[in-house]
């Protein structure tokens, strides 16, 4: 193994890192990476003999508002289930732990005693020494010119000192990863952008600050503070960051950029408010160094979708020290085993497409991202920059009718529609952990879906067509997908695309258009990942044609009991179940438009139809549907209503509930797998073994019992699940069920041994016999559990206090 760097090791932004190792993270995978890093750095000095500056200081995250305290309580719940000590403390305890801190405006704080600080450059040197001792060659001051590819795979590296043959290449060039990716023969898109990042260093206090004094994070004040050589090191994330190197300028080593005291002044003011004793202290230096940020505040790792063997690890969003050790571990596992040991999809390079790599987009987005690191992130917040990048042909029509938008994979999707007369400004600015202002609006949309007919624009779904000149398309797809696709023409099959461990790489619907052609519908954010997976596993010499037709079709979801009436009027064709059975597709005329793919499914469990419309007909078909639908009470609806409907029907969605570590047998979808048909497919062997041995987690629905929708904090996702007082899992998604008039959470139940923590089998009996609680920001609420599939919860118009919940007794 060889490492090349265009400068000296750790001479880049690593040299300027603040060196704070913090495990206080919202995202579970980031928390795990930070915890691993902390443990690794703790033992590194002993293993290598290189001093790393590791000091266990602990950290204190401050809350100036009740909403911030709720956010910290949610993080504390995550830390506790990971076994990381933490406690929520009152302001007086903050003053005891760090006497220099002004506590007058605080409502509380979170103390994590095992957090630490290090010298980032020294950690890099210790890691490099350990690597060298194990045979790794490190070439400093060696520039990579480009990566040589051969048949879509890495074949070598061209440097200014010669060529190196290799099968694997890792781009961990930090802020230069973007440019290095584009320099390949086959460009690799790595969306990140640098911003200037400021922190100051002071002289020691008269009584030098102890090196183990807790690190202070004051997100409401936008600053962090750590002990440094008897004084302090303090920086922050300002509201008006300064992007840098948009033009792609390069330099051998990052020399200290210019001080900018005017720019730093708001952070300095915040620092002096928090530590008034600093006013008399001399400042040694204001350090200005670039840090790279990504479009969604999450780091980038994984294999390139278009060049096999080309891996990326970059874009740490100023948390490189915290994530470095854990991220390196996961990437090493990925390269050696073909997959990491945990679900890293939230960090996977393939979550992005080329559309996020515009320099203008990145420059504008990182100006929003950098402040967001310390902004209060309540559930369902949306980015404001880089919007209206991908839109349906109906965007302007829907926008004029009150659509409020969110973005997925760059595509605008309607959340809900604001009725005339509502206070639009108040609604758009409503951000809360409690009952949101859109509650009644979404409730009305759900009611319409159940009693009349609603239209949801779902054009963002990923859509592929797979065809062949002979029967090869069926043969290959039978191997790539777990359900049986050898069905009559016109039939729709819900199926997983599994990996060799039986986990979901994708969950999709496939229509057999004719004997040699299939239409595949996948989640929006599967566009890059699914394409790469199919390309990687299709035979090289096949005559299969794989085409991305996402942009060719507008997708309208007509949900509700009157959907058939609307379509029947527009097509002069009967749409009853006798003439149009469930999970069936017909090419029909709708209004004046021909060639509309009409499918009897809605992704919600409610009756209705999906219409896949060639984009040139989209506006006409939508207008006709809305016009004819008036007599049936039609209205527009958004994804929030869809979410409520699918969760109360126990429908799992990939990326939220399903991932590469979840199998069909763990979520009650064995009936969607062709295990008994003797047909081989990827993952079959693992599923056969699991069927024989049993499962170690089960997808479960929880209906909250003692939860007050109006007054209590809402569950969103990631809440701990407790069974008989013991932690057994986390929720993956949740929504308010307007039918049950209660909150419904979905999640996985595990069965850890109380003594050893070792995973044990999870049986139907184990799930059904437990007493459950869902913890929301430290408060636990009783919940009733149900397994999938189950008999209907929804009997006509029964009051919620009369409903009985009985666990499904099947396998």
Number of C-alpha atoms within 10 A of each C-alpha: 12 13 15 18 19 19 17 14 19 18 17 24 21 22 17 22 21 23 22 26 30 25 25 26 18 17 13 18 19 23 23 19 21 27 25 20 23 28 15 15 26 18 12 18 18 11 12 17 11 17 15 24 19 23 19 20 22 21 28 28 24 28 26 18 13 12 17 22 21 19 17 26 20 21 24 25 20 24 23 14 15 13 9 17 14 21 17 19 16 16 20 15 15 24 13 10 15 15 13 15 19 17 21 10 13 18 16 23 25 24 25 24 17 20 27 28 29 23 20 27 22 19 26 20 17 21 20 19 16 17 17 14 11 10 10 14 14 17 16 13 16 18 17 18 16 20 25 20 19 13 8 15 16 21 19 18 21 16 16 12 12 11 15 13 12 15 15 17 21 17 20 17 19 24 25 22 23 23 19 21 22 15 15 17 13 18 17 24 24 29 28 32 32 25 23 18 24 25 24 19 20 20 17 18 17 9 8 14 17 14 19 16 20 26 30 22 24 22 21 16 22 21 22 22 24 25 23 21 15 17 24 22 22 24 24 27 25 23 17 11 19 16 22 17 15 13 7 12 9 11 10 14 14 16 13 13 14 11 16 12 12 8 14 21 12 16 23 19 13 17 23 14 17 21 16 14 13 17 11 8 14 13 16 12 13 21 19 21 23 26 28 28 31 23 27 19 19 19 25 30 28 26 25 22 23 19 21 20 21 24 23 24 24 29 30 24 25 22 22 25 27 30 27 23 21 23 26 15 16 19 23 15 14 18 18 9 10 11 18 16 13 13 16 21 18 18 20 19 26 26 16 23 18 12 13 21 17 13 16 11 18 24 23 16 24 26 22 21 25 28 18 19 17 19 16 15 17 17 15 11 12 13 14 13 17 19 17 16 14 18 17 23 17 17 19 11 14 18 14 9 14 17 21 18 20 20 20 14 18 20 19 21 24 22 22 23 22 20 12 9 6 11 10 14 8 10 14 11 9 13 18 16 18 16 16 14 15 16 13 11 17 24 18 15 25 27 16 23 29 18 15 20 30 29 26 23 25 21 27 26 22 22 25 20 18 20 22 17 12 13 13 16 22 23 12 17 20 19 21 21 26 28 24 20 22 14 13 13 17 19 21 24 20 19 23 24 24 26 23 15 17 25 23 23 23 23 23 19 18 24 24 23 21 13 18 17 21 23 18 20 18 20 19 19 21 25 22 20 21 21 18 17 17 15 14 15 12 17 11 9 6 11 14 21 12 17 13 14 13 19 16 14 23 25 24 23 25 30 31 23 19 23 24 23 17 24 25 15 16 19 16 12 16 14 20 12 10 8 9 17 14 17 17 19 24 17 15 16 18 27 18 11 17 14 14 23 20 23 24 24 23 21 20 20 15 18 20 27 27 23 30 22 24 18 18 13 19 21 17 15 23 19 14 16 22 18 13 16 23 12 10 18 14 25 18 22 30 23 18 20 27 22 22 23 24 19 23 27 21 23 18 20 19 19 18 14 18 22 19 22 16 22 27 22 23 24 22 17 15 16 11 16 20 19 19 7 9 8 13 15 24 20 21 23 15 15 23 15 11 17 14 8 10 16 20 17 25 27 25 23 27 24 27 22 15 13 18 14 15 10 9 15 17 22 24 20 19 24 25 24 27 22 21 11 11 13 21 18 22 22 25 21 21 25 22 28 22 19 21 19 13 19 24 26 30 27 27 20 25 24 22 19 10 10 6 7 9 9 14 14 15 18 16 16 13 14 23 18 12 14 14 25 26 26 21 22 22 18 13 17 19 18 23 20 25 23 22 21 17 15 10 7 14 12 10 7 8 11 11 11 9 7 12 8 11 14 19 17 13 10 11
